[in-house]
Amino acid sequence: MSPIDRTAERKPIRKCGEIRPMANSPAKALPIVKLSYKKGDLIIKQGDYGVSIYKILEGKVRVTKESEGLEILMSTLGIGDIFGEWTFLNRSTENRSASVRAIEDTVVEVWHMNRLSNEYEKMPLIIKYISDQILSRAIRMDKHIIQLTNQNLRLREAKKKSNAAKNRRRYYRKRVNLNCKYRPLNAPEESSLDGRIVDISLSGLAMIVKLGKNLEIPGTVGDFFAISGSLPNGLQLDLEAKIVAVRKTTSSLERSLHMVITEMWGNTQKALGFFLMP
């Protein structure tokens, strides 16, 4: 392939054609070529050396930058858009500052920077000055966008960790051995039965209960109960819970009721929250 750009050699499907160079003009002797890429192909890789400029004839590409191990989307370009021009405008020999990948089957026209150098040098000084100013601003803005993006990502990660910690605290479960009273919701207090809470969290609990006469289980899945008792620190528990599972225990005269807490009364939530803190 003609020495257009190393990044232009990233497995194009085919070379669709080229424009004949103008005679007696060494700076324009390098041909303009068309290259095709399939969806997902990498056209330019950040960090590679390259001087060519690309114009999109068909398809779309995504421009990304890698910073602090993260891939940041800078722009999505389509038909008529140009990429790879910064090296030319900046007159630098720096490596490519961004990666470009086809997000559709894409055809590009590739120009070597020497083709444009003569025309650029013929521009009035004021136009070149304006061009340089615009480029400098774009570079500063580009860096600012990356800094803000990294900052936002760090804040987002910190928030995720904070939320995860809160969730761990919210659903932290402790094994306990608390005697309690329980009764069907809306039943009179004198109908309360004895139970024993063996583990508890802000969202649920497990309670051991004795079987009734004829080995009847005092409650079935879906039943609501009012439960009261005292925590080891002496604070009162008053709550409503629903049975979600009934399981056997090591004793044939007992069952374990697994319940979700549906409501807490008085200062129960605050008291239980402090008790459950690691």
C-alpha positions in Angstrom: 0.0 0.0 0.0 1.2 3.6 -0.6 2.6 5.2 2.5 -0.6 6.9 3.6 -0.9 6.1 7.3 -0.2 3.1 9.4 -3.6 3.4 11.0 -5.1 3.3 7.5 -3.8 -0.3 7.2 -6.1 -1.8 9.8 -7.5 -4.6 7.7 -9.7 -2.6 5.3 -12.0 -4.8 3.3 -11.0 -3.4 0.0 -9.4 -0.4 -1.6 -12.4 1.1 -3.6 -10.3 3.3 -5.8 -8.0 6.3 -5.9 -7.6 9.7 -7.5 -4.7 10.2 -9.9 -2.0 12.5 -8.5 -1.4 15.8 -10.2 1.7 15.8 -12.4 4.9 17.7 -11.5 3.9 18.3 -7.8 5.9 16.2 -5.3 3.7 17.3 -2.4 0.6 16.1 -4.2 2.2 12.9 -5.6 0.7 10.8 -2.8 -2.7 9.5 -4.0 -6.0 9.9 -2.4 -7.5 6.5 -1.7 -10.8 5.1 -0.5 -10.7 2.4 2.2 -13.6 0.3 3.5 -14.1 -1.0 7.1 -16.6 -3.3 8.6 -18.7 -2.5 11.6 -16.4 -2.8 14.7 -13.1 -2.4 12.8 -10.5 -0.1 14.4 -9.5 2.6 12.0 -7.2 4.7 14.2 -5.8 3.6 17.6 -4.9 6.1 20.3 -1.1 6.2 20.7 -0.3 5.1 17.1 1.7 7.4 14.9 -0.2 8.8 11.9 -0.5 11.9 9.7 -3.4 11.1 7.4 -6.7 12.8 7.4 -10.0 10.9 6.8 -13.3 12.0 5.3 -16.3 9.8 5.8 -18.1 8.9 2.6 -20.3 6.2 4.0 -21.2 4.9 7.5 -20.5 6.2 11.0 -17.5 6.1 13.4 -17.1 6.6 17.1 -14.2 8.7 18.5 -13.0 7.7 22.0 -10.2 8.5 24.3 -8.7 6.3 27.0 -7.9 8.1 30.3 -7.2 6.5 33.7 -8.2 3.1 32.3 -11.6 4.3 31.1 -12.8 4.7 27.6 -14.5 8.1 27.1 -16.8 8.8 24.2 -15.8 12.1 22.5 -18.1 12.1 19.5 -19.9 10.2 16.8 -19.2 11.2 13.2 -21.1 10.5 10.0 -21.0 11.2 6.3 -19.1 14.3 5.4 -17.3 14.5 8.8 -13.5 14.6 9.0 -11.2 13.0 11.6 -7.4 12.8 12.0 -7.0 16.5 11.2 -5.5 17.6 14.5 -2.1 16.3 13.7 -2.1 18.3 10.5 -3.5 21.5 12.0 -1.2 21.3 15.1 1.8 20.6 12.9 2.9 18.0 15.4 4.5 14.6 15.2 2.7 13.4 18.3 0.9 10.1 18.3 -2.8 9.9 17.7 -4.7 11.4 20.6 -7.9 9.3 20.2 -9.1 6.0 18.8 -11.7 5.8 15.9 -13.8 2.7 15.4 -16.4 2.0 12.7 -19.9 1.6 14.2 -21.4 0.8 10.8 -19.8 -0.5 7.6 -17.8 2.6 6.7 -16.0 4.0 3.6 -13.4 6.7 4.1 -11.4 8.9 1.8 -7.8 9.2 3.1 -5.6 12.2 2.4 -1.9 12.5 3.2 -1.1 15.7 5.0 1.4 16.7 2.3 -1.5 17.1 0.0 -2.9 19.9 2.1 0.4 21.6 3.3 0.9 23.8 0.2 -2.7 25.0 0.3 -2.5 25.7 4.0 0.7 27.7 3.6 -1.0 29.9 1.0 -3.6 30.9 3.5 -3.4 34.5 4.8 -1.7 34.8 8.1 -4.8 36.1 9.8 -6.7 33.0 8.7 -4.0 30.7 10.0 -3.9 32.6 13.2 -7.7 32.2 13.6 -7.3 28.5 12.8 -4.6 28.1 15.4 -6.7 29.8 18.0 -9.7 27.6 17.3 -7.5 24.5 17.5 -6.0 25.6 20.9 -9.4 26.2 22.3 -10.6 22.8 21.0 -7.6 21.1 22.6 -8.2 22.8 26.0 -11.9 22.0 25.8 -11.1 18.4 25.0 -8.8 18.1 28.0 -11.5 19.8 30.2 -14.1 17.3 29.0 -11.9 14.4 29.9 -11.2 15.9 33.3 -14.9 16.4 34.0 -15.7 13.0 32.7 -13.1 11.3 35.0 -14.3 13.4 37.9 -18.0 12.4 37.3 -17.0 8.8 37.0 -15.0 8.9 40.2 -18.0 10.6 42.0 -20.3 7.9 40.5 -18.1 5.1 41.7 -17.8 6.7 45.2 -21.6 7.0 45.3 -22.1 3.4 44.3 -19.7 2.3 47.1 -21.5 4.5 49.5 -24.9 3.2 48.5 -23.6 -0.4 48.7 -22.4 0.3 52.2 -25.8 1.8 53.1 -27.5 -1.3 51.7 -25.3 -3.6 53.6 -26.1 -1.7 56.8 -29.8 -1.7 55.9 -30.0 -5.4 55.3 -27.4 -6.4 57.9 -28.8 -9.4 59.8 -27.9 -10.4 63.3 -28.4 -13.7 65.1 -30.2 -13.1 68.4 -32.2 -15.1 71.0 -35.0 -12.7 72.0 -38.1 -13.9 73.7 -41.2 -12.2 72.2 -45.0 -12.2 72.1 -46.9 -12.6 68.8 -50.5 -12.6 67.8 -52.5 -12.5 64.6 -52.9 -8.9 63.5 -56.0 -7.2 65.0 -56.4 -10.0 67.5 -56.7 -9.0 71.2 -53.5 -8.9 73.2 -54.7 -11.6 75.6 -54.5 -14.0 72.6 -50.7 -13.5 72.3 -48.4 -16.5 72.2 -44.8 -17.0 73.2 -42.1 -17.0 70.5 -38.3 -16.6 70.2 -36.7 -14.4 67.5 -33.4 -16.0 66.4 -32.3 -13.6 63.8 -33.4 -10.1 62.7 -32.7 -7.3 60.2 -34.5 -4.1 59.3 -36.3 -6.0 56.6 -37.2 -9.3 58.2 -36.8 -11.9 61.0 -37.0 -15.6 61.8 -39.0 -16.7 64.8 -39.2 -20.1 66.5 -42.7 -21.0 67.6 -44.2 -24.0 69.4 -46.8 -26.1 67.6 -50.3 -26.1 69.0 -52.6 -28.9 69.9 -52.6 -31.7 67.2 -49.3 -30.3 66.1 -51.0 -27.4 64.3 -48.8 -24.5 63.1 -49.9 -21.2 64.5 -50.0 -19.4 61.2 -49.6 -20.0 57.4 -47.8 -18.3 54.6 -49.3 -14.9 54.0 -50.6 -14.4 57.6 -49.8 -11.1 59.3 -48.8 -10.9 63.0 -48.1 -8.2 65.6 -44.8 -8.9 67.4 -43.5 -7.3 70.5 -40.4 -7.8 72.6 -37.2 -6.2 74.0 -33.8 -5.9 72.4 -30.7 -6.8 74.4 -30.1 -3.1 75.1 -33.6 -2.9 76.6 -35.3 -1.0 73.9 -38.8 -2.0 72.9 -39.7 -3.8 69.6 -43.2 -3.3 68.3 -43.8 -4.4 64.7 -46.0 -6.0 62.1 -44.6 -8.9 60.0 -45.9 -11.3 57.3 -45.0 -15.0 57.1 -43.2 -15.9 53.9 -42.0 -19.4 54.8 -42.5 -22.1 57.4 -39.6 -24.5 58.0 -38.9 -27.4 60.3 -36.5 -27.2 63.1 -34.5 -29.8 65.0 -37.4 -30.1 67.4 -40.6 -31.9 66.2 -42.6 -29.6 68.4 -41.4 -26.4 66.9 -41.4 -24.5 63.6 -39.4 -21.6 62.2 -41.5 -18.8 60.8 -39.6 -16.6 58.3 -41.2 -13.2 58.1 -40.8 -9.9 56.3 -41.4 -6.8 58.4 -44.2 -4.7 56.9 -44.5 -2.0 59.5 -42.7 -0.7 62.7 -44.4 1.2 65.4 -43.1 3.8 67.9 -39.3 4.0 68.0 -38.8 0.5 66.8 -37.0 1.4 63.5 -34.6 3.7 65.2 -33.9 1.3 68.0 -33.5 -1.7 65.7 -31.3 0.4 63.3 -28.8 1.2 66.1 -28.8 -2.3 67.4 -28.0 -3.7 63.9 -25.1 -1.4 63.2 -21.8 -3.3 62.9 
